[in-house]
Protein backbone atom coordinates (compact mmCIF):
# COMPACT_ATOMS: atom_id res chain seq x y z
CA UNK A 1 0.00 0.00 0.00
CA UNK A 2 2.83 2.39 0.90
CA UNK A 3 4.50 1.93 -2.51
CA UNK A 4 1.22 2.69 -4.32
CA UNK A 5 0.84 5.94 -2.39
CA UNK A 6 4.47 6.83 -3.16
CA UNK A 7 3.88 6.14 -6.87
CA UNK A 8 0.75 8.29 -6.88
CA UNK A 9 2.60 11.12 -5.14
CA UNK A 10 5.49 10.83 -7.61
CA UNK A 11 3.10 10.97 -10.58
CA UNK A 12 1.37 14.02 -9.07
CA UNK A 13 4.71 15.75 -8.49
CA UNK A 14 5.92 15.04 -12.04
CA UNK A 15 2.59 16.19 -13.50
CA UNK A 16 2.74 19.44 -11.53
CA UNK A 17 6.31 20.06 -12.73
CA UNK A 18 5.32 19.43 -16.35
CA UNK A 19 2.30 21.77 -16.09
CA UNK A 20 4.47 24.48 -14.49
CA UNK A 21 6.99 24.13 -17.29
CA UNK A 22 4.28 24.33 -19.94
CA UNK A 23 2.79 27.43 -18.31
CA UNK A 24 6.22 29.13 -18.31
CA UNK A 25 6.70 28.32 -21.99
CA UNK A 26 3.12 29.32 -22.83
CA UNK A 27 3.80 32.90 -21.76
CA UNK A 28 6.27 33.15 -24.64
CA UNK A 29 8.67 35.36 -22.69
CA UNK A 30 12.34 34.65 -22.06
CA UNK A 31 13.14 34.43 -18.35
CA UNK A 32 15.96 35.86 -16.27
CA UNK A 33 16.89 36.65 -12.67
CA UNK A 34 17.49 40.13 -11.29
CA UNK A 35 18.96 41.22 -7.98
CA UNK A 36 17.49 44.33 -6.34
CA UNK A 37 18.83 45.36 -2.93
CA UNK A 38 19.76 41.75 -2.16
CA UNK A 39 16.38 40.35 -3.26
CA UNK A 40 16.27 37.90 -6.18
CA UNK A 41 13.39 38.21 -8.65
CA UNK A 42 12.55 35.76 -11.42
CA UNK A 43 11.41 37.95 -14.30
CA UNK A 44 10.02 37.55 -17.76
CA UNK A 45 11.72 39.77 -20.34
CA UNK A 46 9.60 41.99 -22.61
CA UNK A 47 12.10 43.22 -25.20
CA UNK A 48 10.20 43.34 -28.50
CA UNK A 49 7.38 45.79 -29.32
CA UNK A 50 4.88 42.89 -29.29
CA UNK A 51 6.10 41.62 -25.93
CA UNK A 52 6.07 45.11 -24.41
CA UNK A 53 2.53 45.79 -25.66
CA UNK A 54 1.29 42.47 -24.17
CA UNK A 55 3.18 42.72 -20.87
CA UNK A 56 1.29 41.25 -17.92
CA UNK A 57 -2.16 41.76 -19.45
CA UNK A 58 -4.85 39.27 -18.46
CA UNK A 59 -2.80 37.69 -15.66
CA UNK A 60 -4.75 37.06 -12.48
CA UNK A 61 -1.79 36.25 -10.24
CA UNK A 62 1.98 36.33 -10.07
CA UNK A 63 4.42 34.73 -7.63
CA UNK A 64 5.76 37.04 -4.89
CA UNK A 65 9.31 36.84 -6.27
CA UNK A 66 8.27 37.21 -9.93
CA UNK A 67 7.99 40.17 -12.25
CA UNK A 68 8.38 41.46 -15.77
CA UNK A 69 11.24 43.55 -17.11
CA UNK A 70 10.48 45.85 -20.01
CA UNK A 71 13.67 46.61 -21.97
CA UNK A 72 13.36 49.56 -24.34
CA UNK A 73 16.92 49.19 -25.68
CA UNK A 74 17.95 52.74 -24.81
CA UNK A 75 16.73 55.53 -22.55
CA UNK A 76 13.37 57.10 -23.44
CA UNK A 77 10.51 58.91 -21.76
CA UNK A 78 8.08 56.02 -21.34
CA UNK A 79 4.35 55.96 -20.63
CA UNK A 80 2.78 52.86 -19.08
CA UNK A 81 -0.82 51.98 -18.27
CA UNK A 82 -2.80 49.16 -16.67
CA UNK A 83 -5.42 48.48 -19.35
CA UNK A 84 -6.30 44.76 -19.32
CA UNK A 85 -3.92 44.16 -16.41
CA UNK A 86 -5.87 42.45 -13.64
CA UNK A 87 -3.34 42.64 -10.79
CA UNK A 88 -1.97 45.69 -9.03
CA UNK A 89 1.70 46.34 -9.80
CA UNK A 90 4.62 48.34 -8.52
CA UNK A 91 6.53 49.86 -11.44
CA UNK A 92 10.22 50.51 -10.90
CA UNK A 93 11.67 52.92 -13.44
CA UNK A 94 15.33 52.06 -14.08
CA UNK A 95 17.86 54.14 -16.00
CA UNK A 96 20.46 52.82 -18.45
CA UNK A 97 22.96 52.39 -15.58
CA UNK A 98 20.59 50.15 -13.61
CA UNK A 99 19.63 52.76 -11.01
CA UNK A 100 15.99 53.00 -9.87
CA UNK A 101 14.96 56.60 -10.64
CA UNK A 102 11.27 56.32 -9.75
CA UNK A 103 8.66 53.96 -8.34
CA UNK A 104 4.93 53.96 -9.00
CA UNK A 105 3.38 51.92 -6.19
CA UNK A 106 0.19 49.86 -6.20
CA UNK A 107 -1.11 50.76 -9.64
CA UNK A 108 -4.84 50.39 -10.21
CA UNK A 109 -5.82 47.28 -12.18
CA UNK A 110 -7.52 47.90 -15.56
CA UNK A 111 -6.88 51.67 -15.36
CA UNK A 112 -6.22 53.60 -18.56
CA UNK A 113 -4.53 56.41 -16.63
CA UNK A 114 -1.11 57.12 -18.12
CA UNK A 115 1.83 56.49 -15.79
CA UNK A 116 4.84 58.46 -17.07
CA UNK A 117 8.44 57.79 -16.13
CA UNK A 118 10.03 60.59 -14.04
CA UNK A 119 12.82 60.94 -16.64
CA UNK A 120 14.17 58.89 -19.56
CA UNK A 121 14.65 55.24 -18.60
CA UNK A 122 15.77 52.12 -20.40
CA UNK A 123 13.88 49.64 -18.21
CA UNK A 124 10.62 49.30 -16.33
CA UNK A 125 10.48 46.48 -13.78
CA UNK A 126 6.96 45.44 -12.82
CA UNK A 127 6.48 43.59 -9.54
CA UNK A 128 3.37 42.69 -7.56
CA UNK A 129 1.67 45.71 -6.02
CA UNK A 130 3.13 46.32 -2.57
CA UNK A 131 6.46 44.63 -3.35
CA UNK A 132 8.48 47.85 -3.15
CA UNK A 133 7.28 48.42 0.42
CA UNK A 134 7.43 44.73 1.36
CA UNK A 135 11.05 44.38 0.23
CA UNK A 136 12.09 47.94 1.14
CA UNK A 137 12.98 48.91 -2.44
CA UNK A 138 13.80 52.60 -2.92
CA UNK A 139 14.83 55.15 -5.50
CA UNK A 140 18.60 55.20 -5.88
CA UNK A 141 19.10 51.45 -5.48
CA UNK A 142 20.82 49.42 -8.18
CA UNK A 143 19.26 46.60 -10.18
CA UNK A 144 21.79 43.91 -11.08
CA UNK A 145 21.56 41.34 -13.87
CA UNK A 146 19.99 43.66 -16.46
CA UNK A 147 20.52 42.97 -20.18
CA UNK A 148 23.40 44.91 -21.73
C-alpha positions as CSV (number, residue, x, y, z in Angstrom):
1,X,0.0,0.0,0.0
2,X,2.8,2.4,0.9
3,X,4.5,1.9,-2.5
4,X,1.2,2.7,-4.3
5,X,0.8,5.9,-2.4
6,X,4.5,6.8,-3.2
7,X,3.9,6.1,-6.9
8,X,0.7,8.3,-6.9
9,X,2.6,11.1,-5.1
10,X,5.5,10.8,-7.6
11,X,3.1,11.0,-10.6
12,X,1.4,14.0,-9.1
13,X,4.7,15.7,-8.5
14,X,5.9,15.0,-12.0
15,X,2.6,16.2,-13.5
16,X,2.7,19.4,-11.5
17,X,6.3,20.1,-12.7
18,X,5.3,19.4,-16.4
19,X,2.3,21.8,-16.1
20,X,4.5,24.5,-14.5
21,X,7.0,24.1,-17.3
22,X,4.3,24.3,-19.9
23,X,2.8,27.4,-18.3
24,X,6.2,29.1,-18.3
25,X,6.7,28.3,-22.0
26,X,3.1,29.3,-22.8
27,X,3.8,32.9,-21.8
28,X,6.3,33.1,-24.6
29,X,8.7,35.4,-22.7
30,X,12.3,34.7,-22.1
31,X,13.1,34.4,-18.3
32,X,16.0,35.9,-16.3
33,X,16.9,36.7,-12.7
34,X,17.5,40.1,-11.3
35,X,19.0,41.2,-8.0
36,X,17.5,44.3,-6.3
37,X,18.8,45.4,-2.9
38,X,19.8,41.7,-2.2
39,X,16.4,40.3,-3.3
40,X,16.3,37.9,-6.2
41,X,13.4,38.2,-8.6
42,X,12.5,35.8,-11.4
43,X,11.4,37.9,-14.3
44,X,10.0,37.6,-17.8
45,X,11.7,39.8,-20.3
46,X,9.6,42.0,-22.6
47,X,12.1,43.2,-25.2
48,X,10.2,43.3,-28.5
49,X,7.4,45.8,-29.3
50,X,4.9,42.9,-29.3
51,X,6.1,41.6,-25.9
52,X,6.1,45.1,-24.4
53,X,2.5,45.8,-25.7
54,X,1.3,42.5,-24.2
55,X,3.2,42.7,-20.9
56,X,1.3,41.3,-17.9
57,X,-2.2,41.8,-19.4
58,X,-4.9,39.3,-18.5
59,X,-2.8,37.7,-15.7
60,X,-4.7,37.1,-12.5
61,X,-1.8,36.2,-10.2
62,X,2.0,36.3,-10.1
63,X,4.4,34.7,-7.6
64,X,5.8,37.0,-4.9
65,X,9.3,36.8,-6.3
66,X,8.3,37.2,-9.9
67,X,8.0,40.2,-12.2
68,X,8.4,41.5,-15.8
69,X,11.2,43.6,-17.1
70,X,10.5,45.8,-20.0
71,X,13.7,46.6,-22.0
72,X,13.4,49.6,-24.3
73,X,16.9,49.2,-25.7
74,X,17.9,52.7,-24.8
75,X,16.7,55.5,-22.6
76,X,13.4,57.1,-23.4
77,X,10.5,58.9,-21.8
78,X,8.1,56.0,-21.3
79,X,4.3,56.0,-20.6
80,X,2.8,52.9,-19.1
81,X,-0.8,52.0,-18.3
82,X,-2.8,49.2,-16.7
83,X,-5.4,48.5,-19.3
84,X,-6.3,44.8,-19.3
85,X,-3.9,44.2,-16.4
86,X,-5.9,42.5,-13.6
87,X,-3.3,42.6,-10.8
88,X,-2.0,45.7,-9.0
89,X,1.7,46.3,-9.8
90,X,4.6,48.3,-8.5
91,X,6.5,49.9,-11.4
92,X,10.2,50.5,-10.9
93,X,11.7,52.9,-13.4
94,X,15.3,52.1,-14.1
95,X,17.9,54.1,-16.0
96,X,20.5,52.8,-18.5
97,X,23.0,52.4,-15.6
98,X,20.6,50.1,-13.6
99,X,19.6,52.8,-11.0
100,X,16.0,53.0,-9.9
101,X,15.0,56.6,-10.6
102,X,11.3,56.3,-9.7
103,X,8.7,54.0,-8.3
104,X,4.9,54.0,-9.0
105,X,3.4,51.9,-6.2
106,X,0.2,49.9,-6.2
107,X,-1.1,50.8,-9.6
108,X,-4.8,50.4,-10.2
109,X,-5.8,47.3,-12.2
110,X,-7.5,47.9,-15.6
111,X,-6.9,51.7,-15.4
112,X,-6.2,53.6,-18.6
113,X,-4.5,56.4,-16.6
114,X,-1.1,57.1,-18.1
115,X,1.8,56.5,-15.8
116,X,4.8,58.5,-17.1
117,X,8.4,57.8,-16.1
118,X,10.0,60.6,-14.0
119,X,12.8,60.9,-16.6
120,X,14.2,58.9,-19.6
121,X,14.6,55.2,-18.6
122,X,15.8,52.1,-20.4
123,X,13.9,49.6,-18.2
124,X,10.6,49.3,-16.3
125,X,10.5,46.5,-13.8
126,X,7.0,45.4,-12.8
127,X,6.5,43.6,-9.5
128,X,3.4,42.7,-7.6
129,X,1.7,45.7,-6.0
130,X,3.1,46.3,-2.6
131,X,6.5,44.6,-3.3
132,X,8.5,47.9,-3.1
133,X,7.3,48.4,0.4
134,X,7.4,44.7,1.4
135,X,11.1,44.4,0.2
136,X,12.1,47.9,1.1
137,X,13.0,48.9,-2.4
138,X,13.8,52.6,-2.9
139,X,14.8,55.2,-5.5
140,X,18.6,55.2,-5.9
141,X,19.1,51.5,-5.5
142,X,20.8,49.4,-8.2
143,X,19.3,46.6,-10.2
144,X,21.8,43.9,-11.1
145,X,21.6,41.3,-13.9
146,X,20.0,43.7,-16.5
147,X,20.5,43.0,-20.2
148,X,23.4,44.9,-21.7
